[in-house]
Amino acid sequence: MSNGTRLLRPLLHQRSLLTRPQRPLPKPSTLPSYRRTFIENPFQGIQILSASRTLPYQHDLLYTIIADIGQYSTFLPYCVSSTVTKWSKPTPVSSKNTKDNSSEQKEVQWPEEATLTIGWQNVRESFTSRVYCIPGRVVEAVSGDTHTSLPEEAIQHHSPRTPDPQSNSSSSTSSGSESGNNLLTHLRTRWTLRPYPYKPPPLPSMSSSAPSPKQPARPEDPTTHPAREQTEVSLHLEYAFANPVYSGLSKAVAPRVAEMMVGAFEERVKGMLR
């Protein structure tokens, strides 16, 4: 083989590769696709809890205890400090004197802002809430970006909430709005009282014949007795943590929080009104 042929062989091989028919590329629709998926955070979103009890007490007495937010740290679980920082304008309230059943009216100021400190295990956080009171019926506290659900005409004794242009989703610092709330993005705690007197049903009819000496006399008809005071106390709780770590820590106790709060309130009532 001549030297010229030996030198041309690589060039001829490259040319054959270029002229060899190529396999067609697959269409884009046939190419395999890959999509990255994320697991949804189960702690995101607003959690809602509720509980209720029927207590044999006058609703105005129960309402006074619920509205006494400064005493929450003495009986509510996980509440280590509770301070009322602002009060509403005075509003006239009628109360019943239990001794002579008479009514009297007096001016009362209700909590408007309060700071609570919550402690659990090694975690301790404080947050400030805006409080709205409908005397004798509702106490609602809101925090974070939450606004009250109560009608405006029923809470005119409270000053209006003023927006803060520098506030963000987790805190605000203006007067009349929540401040320092890095713990919660949403909080609504609403206590509702519904009074309804209970009167026992009448006794079943009995024979008109006189009772025999061995048969006891028929007891007095209970419908002649005055109605017994009782009140349904309901707690509605909505919350969302700003920190998902706190959401995870609260998972174990969250389903029982509302029942624990109502149970603690019931024990507080028994201790004060027995």
C-alpha positions as CSV (number, residue, x, y, z in Angstrom):
1,M,0.0,0.0,0.0
2,S,1.3,3.3,-1.0
3,N,1.9,6.1,1.4
4,G,-0.7,8.3,-0.2
5,T,-3.4,5.6,0.3
6,R,-2.3,5.1,3.9
7,L,-2.8,8.9,4.6
8,L,-6.2,9.1,2.9
9,R,-7.7,6.2,4.8
10,P,-8.6,8.2,8.0
11,L,-10.2,10.9,5.8
12,L,-12.2,8.4,3.9
13,H,-13.4,6.8,7.2
14,Q,-14.6,10.2,8.5
15,R,-16.5,10.8,5.2
16,S,-18.2,7.5,5.5
17,L,-19.5,8.4,9.0
18,L,-20.8,11.7,7.7
19,T,-22.6,10.1,4.8
20,R,-24.0,7.2,6.8
21,P,-27.8,7.6,7.3
22,Q,-28.6,8.7,10.9
23,R,-31.3,7.3,13.2
24,P,-34.1,9.9,13.5
25,L,-34.5,11.6,16.9
26,P,-37.6,10.8,18.9
27,K,-40.4,13.3,18.8
28,P,-40.7,15.6,21.8
29,S,-43.9,13.9,23.0
30,T,-42.1,10.6,23.3
31,L,-39.3,11.9,25.5
32,P,-39.7,10.8,29.1
33,S,-40.6,13.7,31.4
34,Y,-39.6,14.1,35.0
35,R,-41.5,16.3,37.6
36,R,-40.3,17.2,41.0
37,T,-43.0,16.7,43.7
38,F,-43.2,18.2,47.2
39,I,-44.9,16.7,50.2
40,E,-47.7,19.1,51.5
41,N,-47.1,20.5,55.0
42,P,-49.9,19.0,57.2
43,F,-49.5,21.9,59.7
44,Q,-50.3,24.7,57.2
45,G,-53.7,26.4,57.3
46,I,-56.0,27.5,60.1
47,Q,-56.9,24.8,62.7
48,I,-60.4,25.0,64.3
49,L,-61.3,23.6,67.7
50,S,-64.5,23.9,69.8
51,A,-66.0,22.7,73.0
52,S,-69.1,23.5,75.2
53,R,-70.5,22.8,78.6
54,T,-73.9,23.5,80.3
55,L,-73.3,25.0,83.8
56,P,-76.0,25.5,86.5
57,Y,-75.1,29.2,87.0
58,Q,-76.4,32.6,85.9
59,H,-74.9,33.8,82.7
60,D,-73.9,37.2,84.0
61,L,-71.8,35.6,86.8
62,L,-70.1,33.3,84.3
63,Y,-69.5,36.2,81.9
64,T,-67.7,38.2,84.6
65,I,-65.3,35.4,85.0
66,I,-64.7,34.9,81.3
67,A,-64.1,38.6,80.8
68,D,-61.6,38.8,83.6
69,I,-58.6,38.1,81.2
70,G,-56.1,39.4,83.8
71,Q,-56.8,36.2,85.8
72,Y,-56.4,33.7,83.0
73,S,-52.9,32.7,84.1
74,T,-54.4,31.5,87.4
75,F,-56.5,28.7,85.8
76,L,-56.0,28.3,82.0
77,P,-53.5,25.5,81.0
78,Y,-50.2,26.7,79.5
79,C,-51.0,30.4,80.3
80,V,-48.2,31.6,82.5
81,S,-49.0,35.4,82.3
82,S,-52.0,37.5,81.4
83,T,-52.1,41.3,81.5
84,V,-54.8,43.7,80.2
85,T,-53.1,46.6,78.6
86,K,-56.1,48.6,77.4
87,W,-59.7,49.1,78.4
88,S,-62.9,50.0,76.5
89,K,-65.1,53.0,77.1
90,P,-67.5,52.6,80.0
91,T,-70.8,50.9,79.1
92,P,-74.0,50.5,81.2
93,V,-74.6,46.9,82.4
94,S,-77.6,45.6,84.3
95,S,-76.9,43.0,87.0
96,K,-79.2,40.9,89.2
97,N,-79.0,40.9,92.9
98,T,-79.2,37.3,94.0
99,K,-80.5,38.1,97.5
100,D,-83.6,40.0,96.6
101,N,-83.8,39.3,92.9
102,S,-83.6,43.1,92.1
103,S,-81.7,44.6,89.2
104,E,-79.2,47.4,89.3
105,Q,-77.2,49.2,86.6
106,K,-73.6,50.3,86.7
107,E,-70.9,51.5,84.3
108,V,-68.3,48.8,83.4
109,Q,-65.1,49.0,81.3
110,W,-64.2,45.8,79.4
111,P,-60.7,44.5,78.3
112,E,-59.7,45.9,74.9
113,E,-56.1,44.7,74.5
114,A,-54.3,42.0,76.5
115,T,-50.9,40.3,76.4
116,L,-50.7,36.6,77.2
117,T,-47.6,34.5,77.7
118,I,-47.9,30.8,76.8
119,G,-45.4,28.3,78.1
120,W,-45.1,24.6,77.1
121,Q,-42.1,22.4,77.8
122,N,-39.1,24.7,77.0
123,V,-41.1,27.1,74.8
124,R,-42.3,30.4,76.1
125,E,-43.9,33.0,73.8
126,S,-45.9,36.2,74.3
127,F,-48.5,37.7,72.0
128,T,-50.9,40.6,72.2
129,S,-54.6,40.3,71.2
130,R,-57.4,42.7,70.5
131,V,-60.4,41.9,72.7
132,Y,-64.1,42.6,71.9
133,C,-66.8,42.2,74.5
134,I,-70.6,42.0,74.0
135,P,-71.6,42.2,77.7
136,G,-73.3,39.1,79.0
137,R,-73.0,37.2,75.7
138,V,-69.6,37.1,73.9
139,V,-65.8,37.6,74.6
140,E,-63.7,37.4,71.4
141,A,-60.0,37.9,71.2
142,V,-58.2,38.1,67.8
143,S,-54.5,38.3,66.9
144,G,-52.3,38.3,63.9
145,D,-54.1,39.4,60.7
146,T,-57.5,38.3,62.1
147,H,-60.4,40.7,62.4
148,T,-63.4,40.4,64.7
149,S,-66.4,38.6,63.5
150,L,-68.8,40.5,65.8
151,P,-71.2,43.1,64.4
152,E,-69.9,46.7,64.6
153,E,-73.1,48.0,66.3
154,A,-72.6,45.6,69.2
155,I,-69.0,46.7,70.0
156,Q,-69.2,50.5,69.7
157,H,-67.8,50.8,73.2
158,H,-64.5,49.5,71.8
159,S,-62.2,51.8,69.8
160,P,-61.9,51.0,66.1
161,R,-58.9,49.1,64.9
162,T,-56.5,51.2,63.0
163,P,-54.3,49.6,60.3
164,D,-50.5,50.0,60.5
165,P,-48.8,50.6,57.1
166,Q,-45.6,49.0,58.4
167,S,-47.3,45.9,59.6
168,N,-46.5,42.5,58.0
169,S,-48.3,39.2,58.0
170,S,-47.1,38.2,61.5
171,S,-46.9,41.4,63.5
172,S,-48.1,45.0,63.8
173,T,-47.2,47.8,66.1
174,S,-49.9,50.5,65.8
175,S,-52.3,51.5,68.5
176,G,-55.5,49.6,68.3
177,S,-54.0,46.7,66.5
178,E,-52.1,43.6,67.6
179,S,-48.4,44.0,68.4
180,G,-45.4,41.7,68.7
181,N,-47.2,38.7,67.2
182,N,-44.4,36.6,65.8
183,L,-45.9,33.4,67.2
184,L,-49.2,33.4,65.4
185,T,-50.4,34.5,62.0
186,H,-54.1,33.9,62.9
187,L,-55.9,33.6,66.2
188,R,-59.5,33.8,67.2
189,T,-60.8,32.8,70.6
190,R,-64.5,33.3,71.1
191,W,-66.4,32.5,74.3
192,T,-70.2,32.5,73.8
193,L,-72.8,32.3,76.6
194,R,-76.4,31.3,76.0
195,P,-78.7,31.4,79.1
196,Y,-81.8,29.2,79.2
197,P,-83.7,28.5,82.4
198,Y,-84.6,24.9,83.0
199,K,-88.0,23.8,84.3
200,P,-88.7,20.1,84.9
201,P,-91.6,18.5,83.1
202,P,-94.8,17.9,85.0
203,L,-95.4,14.6,86.8
204,P,-97.5,11.9,84.9
205,S,-101.2,11.9,85.8
206,M,-102.2,9.6,88.6
207,S,-105.5,8.0,89.7
208,S,-107.9,10.4,91.5
209,S,-108.4,7.9,94.3
210,A,-107.0,8.8,97.6
211,P,-103.7,7.2,98.5
212,S,-103.8,4.2,100.9
213,P,-102.0,4.4,104.2
214,K,-99.3,2.2,102.7
215,Q,-98.9,4.3,99.5
216,P,-96.9,7.5,99.9
217,A,-98.5,10.8,99.0
218,R,-97.8,12.2,95.5
219,P,-94.8,14.6,95.6
220,E,-95.4,18.2,94.8
221,D,-95.6,19.1,91.1
222,P,-92.1,20.4,90.1
223,T,-93.6,22.8,87.6
224,T,-94.7,25.0,90.5
225,H,-91.0,25.6,91.4
226,P,-89.1,28.5,89.9
227,A,-87.0,27.8,86.8
228,R,-83.5,26.8,87.5
229,E,-80.7,29.0,86.1
230,Q,-78.3,27.4,83.7
231,T,-76.0,28.6,80.9
232,E,-74.5,27.0,77.9
233,V,-70.8,28.0,77.6
234,S,-69.2,27.5,74.2
235,L,-65.6,28.0,73.1
236,H,-64.6,28.4,69.5
237,L,-60.8,28.5,68.8
238,E,-59.0,29.2,65.5
239,Y,-55.3,29.4,65.2
240,A,-52.3,29.2,62.8
241,F,-48.7,29.3,63.9
242,A,-46.1,31.4,62.0
243,N,-43.4,28.9,62.8
244,P,-44.0,25.3,61.5
245,V,-41.9,24.0,64.3
246,Y,-44.5,25.2,66.8
247,S,-47.2,23.6,64.7
248,G,-45.4,20.3,65.0
249,L,-44.9,20.6,68.7
250,S,-48.5,21.4,69.3
251,K,-49.8,18.4,67.3
252,A,-49.9,16.1,70.4
253,V,-52.0,18.5,72.5
254,A,-54.0,20.5,70.0
255,P,-57.0,18.2,69.7
256,R,-57.6,18.5,73.5
257,V,-56.9,22.2,73.9
258,A,-60.5,23.4,73.7
259,E,-61.8,20.8,76.1
260,M,-59.0,21.5,78.5
261,M,-59.8,25.3,78.4
262,V,-63.5,24.8,79.0
263,G,-62.8,22.2,81.8
264,A,-60.4,24.6,83.5
265,F,-63.0,27.4,83.3
266,E,-65.6,25.1,84.8
267,E,-63.3,24.3,87.7
268,R,-62.6,28.0,88.2
269,V,-66.4,28.7,88.3
270,K,-67.0,26.0,90.8
271,G,-64.3,27.4,93.0
272,M,-65.7,30.9,92.9
273,L,-69.4,30.3,92.9
274,R,-69.9,27.3,95.2
